[in-house]
Amino acid sequence: MRQPFSINAFLYSVEEGNIRFLLLKRVQRSEFSLPAFWQGVTGGMEEGETLEETAAREIFEETGYKPKLILAVGYEYSFPIKDEWRDSYGSGPTEIIEKVYCAEVEGEPQLSAEHSEYKWVSESEAKELMHFDTNKLALEAVNKRLSS
């Protein structure tokens, strides 16, 4: 069974003093009723992992990056477990808690099969592209953390 915890990691680079965020376009997953959409790096915690280890693993699996430092942003949110996902989580949990991280990276990503394309964008461009409000609020929290 999957654990009801996941991470959302926003990767960024600084170009001429401007922060650019990496967005990944998730491929459509009809079996989970998910359309294709733009997001940061996301993924579920595996048995025996900490959330920090989950963040490092997911960043590497989805982009090929191995950041030196992955920062916990101090922001998390939750969303309900859909009926289509129930077999993966069992009957107990009713929601997934997602903790937000960020990491500075250099170079271009090596995408996994989970994503079809990527873009480096500003915060405002990212918020226009992202589908889920929870992701937009998470990115705001990341930008605040980086600006402090």
Beta strands, then each sheet from edge to edge (+ up, - down):
strand 1: 5-15
strand 2: 18-26
strand 3: 37-39
strand 4: 41-44
strand 5: 71-80
strand 6: 95-104
strand 7: 115-121
sheet 1: 3+ 2- 1+ 4-
sheet 2: 3+ 2- 1+ 6+ 5-
sheet 3: 3+ 2- 7+
end
